[in-house]
Structure formats: C-alpha cells, structure tokens
C-alpha cells in the first residue's frame, strides 16, 4: 500500500511544496529559458518527478514507474488518438486539393489576414474545440492560417492564444461534467458560473489575435469586427450555458460568433486590408488594396509550396509566394460541388459528434467500454486514505472522440474522392509528422500521473489552499497550473476539483465558485502546456522550436490569468457577487 504524506519533507508542507515544484520548474526553465525541444524537456522533467516521488515522498520505485506508464498510455489514448485522426483527416484534404478550395472560400469572406485570424482561429477553432478538443483546434487552424499566408510561428501563436475562452466547454463540455463528478457540485450550477466568467475572456481574445497579427494599429482598424465577434460569442456562450445546454455551449457560441462577423462584413470592411509581404519578419506586415492580397505567402505543404529556410529567423519559409497563389487562384473557379466537398469533412464531424450524443446512440457506443486496473498500482491511496481512482484505466474505445474522428475520416474518403491507398499513405505520414509531439504528450502525461499518484500535486494544492480568504485569488492559478502540466482542463479539474471545494469550505468561500474558477483559470494554461506547444509546433513544421513558442505566448497566458484572478476575487465579494447565479 502507498498513501502520500503531504508534508513528507521535514514535516513541513511549505518545504514539501517547494520540492514538489521541481518537476514543473524544470519543465518551464528547459522550455522557456534554455529553449530545449519539448520532447527532451518533457523526458527530463519526467525523470525529475520520478526522483522526487521516490526520494522525497518515499513512493516505491515500481509504483512510481507504473504510474508514469499509465500516464503515457492515457496521453496516447484518448488524447493523441483525437489529434492524430484529426490531422489525418486534414492531410487527406491537402492531398486531394480540397483544402485549397476551403482556403479560397475563407479568403472570399475577407482578404484581410486580421479578420481571417478571428474567423478561423477563434470561431472555427471554437467549433473544433466544442467537438473534439484536446489540441485538435490548434493543430488544424494553425495550418489553415499558414495556407492563407501566415508565417508558421505567427500562425501557431495565433492558434494557441485563440484556444482559451472555448476550452472550459470543449469536447462537448467534458471538463464541466468531470468537475461536477469530482467536486460533488451540480453540473448545471457549475456551467452557469463558468458561463459568467469565460465569456468575458471571449470579448477580448479576438482583439488579442489581431494585436498578434498587426499590433495596436490593427486592433484600432478592426475594432468593429473584433467587438461584434467577441460580444456575440460571449452572449451566446453565457445564454447557452445558463439557459439551454451545457454540452452545446461552444457549438452555439462558435456559430453565432462567426455568423455575426460574416454579416458585419457585408456592410463594413476595414479601411485597408492587411497581408504580410514576402520580406516581412514574423510580426511585420504590409497593407495594400487589391483582392489578390488575400493569398499572401502560401505556407503549409497543403498550400502547394515547398519550404526553404529563412536564415534571419531560422524558420521554414514556403517558396510559394503571394504572387504565386494569387496567379494560381485567379485561374480557378470553384464549383458549388467543389466547395461542398471541401466543407464535407467538417460537416461530417459535426453531424457524427451530434448523433453520438443522442441518448440511444450514446448508450450503444458506451456498451463496449472497458475499465481495468493498471498493473503495479495495487493499494494506491489518496492523501486522505481513500482508494485512488488513478489505477482504473478506462478504455472507452468506441465512444472516444478520437474514434469518432477516425470514423469521420473514413466517411470523408468517399466524400472527397481520395483513393483508399492514398488515404492509408496519409495516415502513416501523419504519425511521422507528429512523432515528436506524440513523445512529448506521453512524457508530460506520465509526469502528471507521477505527480498526482505520489502526492506532489496534492502538496502544491494544499499549500496554496492555506492562503485563507486570499485563496479566491489563487484558485484560478491552481487550475492554470493543472492545465499547464497536463494540457487538459478535464485533467486539471480531476486533479484539483475536490481540493478547491474542500479549501473553499475551510475558508468560508463558495465551493461552487472555487470549483468553477479551477476550470476558468485552467483554460489560460492551455496555450503554455507542453503538449499543446508540441502539437502546434509539429503541425506548422517547427518541431524543436517549442521554447520559442512558449516565450511568445506566456505573456498572454499570464495577462489573461491575472484578469481571471481579479474577476474571481471580486465575484467572491459583494463587488461582483451579483454576477453569480
């Protein structure tokens, strides 16, 4: 039997918490300071977590290693299982040229890259988050942006920052349902509170994306569009989560936000359109006035170009230029059938995921699910002495989002007219493309499981919970920390949901508010989580540059987190207490 002792080092919770921070500090220093490749940083940090578990917490070596292996397995299934099949589906559309049709379709909505960033990364990304989550929106929207002329680094940063406000209700609100299960709070009540926190982020995220693309002058030039999109998304997310359906929250919000922008663009356009030129660096663009500007520099392999190296920035630069794409697109007229086929994969995904949630169908898909006890973790307890749920590995293979994505991919094969042989070749290529990301995610989830099983995360959480009334400020940080480590708001809620409720009761705060703050604060750790950084880097061809990505997004993560901390604190007082249901 193994039961974690939270003050295992010198009988001091503070000293023990500082020791428990070592794996996380190692991870972030290696990524952000030393700029080590994510898979290397993750493996080193995993090793540190194992040393801390054995040396500081006296966890048996076998149990420590076994918990790490279980985490790695969970990293592959269900998390990577979703991403792999989503990227495979995308790669098939590249192979058949339908992705170019989709690119031209999006470009017709607006030839301004600032508007394209909002529509694709925020609205379409929110829809993908609603349906699949777990890195899928970052992977797909980043390459879509490249195909519209964004540089790889900027595309990845935009996609990562956009993947915030929708995350709490992602994957059909799995984070909320998980939080309700572990915290003992009402799912609807939690959804109502989160639906009065993350929509405020949604108002500002479109502006942040435009700032990344074109700095302050871009924000001013596109303010009508970003405000309309952000406010429409926020109102829809609030209304749906509070009065309609927790599971449909992000689907409705994403569609309403996109529709609002499209309708606005019928009566208003920015005074001058923005597009990067062939001589721009990562964050500098040029303005011009013709519709051919929309093409900019093509980018992903799917955009029809090959990559060279930009020695000024050590970044892959596509040889396909704005002129190349503009010339090629000028001679192409996409038929209605072409456009329908280009959108077909995403329509199939939406339809399949909605059908899978219907009561009868959901029960049918749940039937083959298996749960088994992970070898080597017998007698694992929580710090309170209860049996830990970690050793139970659930293999929900048929109703997993990744399996549904695989089925969507199989249905896409005849829909877009790709041969089974080419589809199979694309599937193998997808694994090669994501090789380093797969290793990173499995190592990071192994680290998370070791920290959780040994008591390291519980020590950190209990130490922070000792802050008394100030815990209202720290509560979102705890959720942020959980997502930064695991890459998943669902996992963070599993780790800290019950702790948030317990701490809230001890200091006289609202248990539901603190539990909700864990999820709302957690969404802001998504963009700096090594697994998301690895997925983004792999998708845009920047594997090994995760440290650079981290440095570019960490400021946004911390800035939004500070906003959420202030919001939650004020909601815990009479200042904004009226906002709560």
C-alpha angles and dihedrals in degrees: 000000000000124000118177119237108212095205094042095141112075090329089283123125091200095053091043091051091051090053090047089057092063097090091049094045089049091051096049095042092050091048103037104028107026092030093220118173110272095242092054093046091048094050093048091048091048089054090050091051090052091050091049092047094052101034102035103027098032091231113167111257093234093054092046093052092043092052089051091052091050090052090051090051090050089049089059096039121063101357105048090032087068096046096045094053093043092053091045090056090050092048090055091056088051091051093053096041094243090119088063088053090051090048092052090047092054091044090057090060089062135345089208114102091209091060091042090055090055096046097043106031098035108028102028090035090054090053091051089047089052092052104036114357120174097104098316096117093049092050097047102036094047092059091043089056091050089053088056092055105273119140112249095247094048092045091053093047092049092049093049095048091045090056095078120079095046096048099087090061095036126132090026092311096302091150090058095046090048091049091051091051097050097037099044091230126131112273092219092048092051091047090052092053096044086047087061094050113038094046087067088058088049091061093059104033095079089054090049090053092052090048090054089051101041111000123230097328089058092051091053093046094051100035095120091055097044092046094048092047096044096045093045091049092046095049092047092048091049095046096044096046093046103038112012121031136331092210095051096046100105095036091057094041094050094049094044092048093050093045091050092054094046091050091048092052089059090067103023137038131175112269090244127016121234127223133154119249128221091258098048123117121224097288105024124090142169133234126225139155114234128096091238087072089080093080097059111162113341110227130173121066083255091063090067101256141104125231130244127175125270099213092195090065103015087234131134110258120193117234090218105098134200089260092051093053094041091051093047094046092047089067096045126087112184114216122222088254091054092051092047091052091048091055093038097090092055093043088051090051092051094047094045095049092047093049090048089060095055109114099244095040093045091054091049092052092045093054099082093047115127133199124193138172113260111240117253097022100093114142096017110159136186121242089264091057097253122131109272118239091212096090091060108090113194116209102194090168102161100042095039114123089235092056091049087050089051090051089049088053092052090050089048092059095075092031093063097028101242117153118247089240093056091044090054091047090051090051092056091045090053091060090050091048092052098039097115092040090053091053091046096050094046091049093047093049088047088054091049092051093048091050092047097045095045094048098250094123091044091052091052092047095047091048091053091045089061090074093094116210089355086070086089086070094043097045096083089045090058090054090045090052092050093053093042088059102037101028090225132096087203092057092045090052089050091051100045109015096096092041091054091054093046093049092046092054091048094054099035100253128135108277092207092050093051092046090050090047088058090061097040093047090044094062089067092059091059096084094054098042110118092229092056091043090052093048092049093046093048093047094055097038098256101117108160092031095087090115091059090049090050092054092051097050104034093082091055090047094052094042094053090043091056088052091051092048091054092046094051092046092052090046088055090057135054088265096080100356088114088071093069122091 
